[in-house]
Structure formats: C-alpha cells, structure tokens
Amino acid sequence: MKFHFPHVLSHFWKFTTLHAISAALFFLCPLPHLMAQQAPSLSLSPAVIMAKGAYGQSLTQRLTINNQTSNAFSFEMVAQDVIVRDGKRVFLPAGEIDNSIAATAIFSPKEIVAAPFSSASVDVTITLPQDTSLRAIAAVFRTKSVVNPTSGSVGLTASMGTLITFNLSDKVALAADPITVNLPTDSTNLSVDQALTNTGSEPIIPKGVAAILNGKGQLVGKSSFAVQRLLPGEKLVFHTEYPDQLAAGSYHVLCTFQFEGKTESQQTDFIVK
Amino acid sequence: MRSLRPLFFGCMVLLWPLVAQCAPQAGHTGSARHLSTHPLKMEAHSEGNLSVDFFPLPDGAQILGTQSGATLNLGKVSYAGQPEHTGITLKHSSQSFSVQTAIGIRIGTGNFAGETVQLKAWLEVPAEPYHIYFDNVPMTLQPQLVNSHTQLGIITRHELNITVPQNTSESQSAFRTMISLQVIRN
C-alpha cells in the first residue's frame, strides 16, 4: 500500500526536510574546525600583559596553563628581567641587574601541576621599584622534565612565558632609519622595510602604513606593516609587502607610524622599470 | 489644623535637583585627598595565548609525544654503519662524525598576522663528550637564543646536529640527552 501526502502536506514535507538538511549542514560544517580546536594541547594564557601605572605600584595577575592532553605537567615559576643590549632583547635571571623588577615577583603557588584535561593557575604579584629603567619581565612556566629519554634519543621539553610590560611615563619617542624599497621581481612582491628604534623610556607598539603615490601624487595603494612591540632601546625592521602590480613609472612611498598618540613619517621615491 | 507634610514634600521635590547636584561635589571634595596619592595597583590588560607542539618532518627522526614534551628517536648510529632509522643523516670527518636530523615546531595555533616569539634552548644535563647544536647554535647548560623572531602559528623547521668525537669510548656511547626550549612572545 502506498501512502500519498496531500498536495499541501507534500510541500510542507519538502520544506521541513530542506530546513532539516540545512540545519544539519550548518551544525556539521564547523565540525573539522571544532575538532581541530579540541586536539590535545597545552597552552598558556595570557601571552602578554601590558600594565600602566607608576613607580612603587603593584600588579597582580593570574596566569593559567590549560592542559588538554592525557599527561600531567609540572611547572616551576621563574621570573626574568627583559633588557635591551645593542638593540636586542636579553633575558636576565631575577636580581642580576640593579632595580630588578623580576626580583619583586611573587608567585602563588611557586610550583604547580596541571592534571590531564584541566587547567591550573598561578597568581603573580609584582611591585615596581621606586626607580628602575626596566620595562619588561617574563613570567615563565618552566616545564619540569616530562620525558625520560632512553638510550639513543633526545628528549625535548618546552617552557612558555608571559611577557609583562610596564608603561610608567609619557616619555615615548621613535627614531626611523631611511626607508628601503625592494623593487618587485618576477617572483617577489614590492616590499618596504623601515627600521625603527624606540628612543623613549616606555614600550611602544607602532602601527604603520606604507602609502604608494604615483608621479601625479595620486594614491596608488597602501599596505600595513606587521605590528611589533619595541621595548626602550630596541631596534627592529618593520616590513610590508605590496601584492599588486605597479606599472612602470616614478613613485613615492610615504611610511607613517602611529604610537601613543604620536606620529612618525618617512618618505622616499622609487622607479619601477 | 493643617498638616505641614505636603509643604515639606513640596520643598523636597523643588530642592531635590540642587541637593543631587551638590552631593557628588561634596563626595569629590572629600575624596580629593585620597586621589592626590597614586593608587596602589596598576592597570593592565592582557592578550593572546601560547602553545608549543612538536611535529615529525618527512626528512626528520621519529617523534614520540607532541605537546610541550617529546622524544626524538635517533636509534643506533655508528661511524661505520648506516643509521637504524630514516630521517637521520650521518656526516663524517677525520676527527668525528655527526648525526643530523630535523624537527618541526609550531608555537601557537591560529592566525597571528606576522607576530613572533623568542625561542631559546639549552641542555638539561651535560652532554660530554658530545657536541649538540640546535639550528647551528651550540647547546650548553645556559639558555641560548636560537631565534629572536620565530613565527607564530606555523610549523617551523629546526635542525639538530650531534657531533660525536671519534675517540668516544664504548662506555660513553650510550647517548641520551635533554634539550629544553623556552618561548616568550615578542
């Protein structure tokens, strides 16, 4: 015996079936993405803390290790001062330098165990010295040996640290080197490099754009520089690529960086043949 | 006798805006002494997270474990013989031979738009008489900077080189070592 839907019911059936399929697709499509997120992982949060205040003030923050693996991990908390020597960052053990900020860091607890499929948190309290030129520390979850290598093998363990920066005054300044324009080739895009030095006393995160103008002064295109943090005294090359083709001719590139309400600009001319 | 209550409430309604305006100012004046000193706590905001995963590479050694702790299996190697496992390369010189392999490391998952980390590495225990190099950086018991701008969110290739002096005795030949890595966002 065959069962026939009446005409209206048949339409209703098609309508609801289509909706059911759409709903199923909607919920099933993100599955690979969700599964990727749920893959075993060990992560530290946050990666960066940016603090503002004054000398003598204190900061308390919670750092969390999320262990979504089937193994337990043990960590010892370690604080390091981050200084800049010859334009590059150097990490020093707490107390090795005068007016160390890391030396004031108190971890509670000092050691933790992150059980499988759980998270564990540590509170860190930092009290800034009354006078210090330092502006950053690293609070490191130092992994205790989780592997026991056998003969003929190399054990690898990874420790993760949270960078904590401090802005204590409005003395922010930036020095820019001349712009370097790398002309496009058959296999590379046009790229612009701009070296910046933090000549102030505070950490800054310059956000920059390179604007390309043609010979008539008309805007041809623009491209954002990759964002990087500059600690006082640090020098980094900021890089951006312009992916579109430029016709042969004369051009002008204007690089503008903004930081803490200030602006730094550099410009130069170049010719595409 | 007429009640004064309506008059009182009427005055209250009329005067209320004046009282409401003065009250915060009085409070402000009272707390001005408190504001003249710095608050004890700093303001802060935080961002992002970090993770470290190890990956075997097609031309690298076998890896056991992947998250924050892993073991590279080099197997048995000797000056004269061939490596026991694939992904191991031997290079000979007159005084020594070296064992080379590669490993993939991914720091952070997600889209980080060119953001980087500092990658440091060191030995957990002395490795004498072997000389160990991670990305051509000689490993010691002190943390060594391997790469100051390691890209986040992508698998980066890293090379491990273990140099074995030719005069290594039989008792010293049972090689095992531990390398610690440290990552901190720039």
Interface residues (C-beta under 8 A of the other chain):
Chain A: P40 S41 L42 S43 L44 S45 P46 A47 V48 I49 M50 A51 K52 G53 A54 G56 Q57 S58 L59 T60 Q61 N66 T69 N71 F73 K88 R89 F91 L128 A138 V140 R142 T143 S145 V146 V147 P149 T150 S151 G152 S153 V154 G155 L156 T157 A158 S159 M160 G161 T162 L163 F166 A226 V227 Q228 R229
Chain B: H38 P39 L40 K41 M42 E43 A44 H45 S46 E47 G48 N49 L50 S51 V52 D53 F54 L64 G65 T66 Q67 S68 G69 A70 T71 L72 N73 L74 G75 K76 V77 I103 G108 T109 A113 G114 E115 T116 Q118 K120 E124 P143 S148 L160 I162 A174 F175 R176 T177 M178 I179 S180 L181 Q182 V183 I184 R185 N186
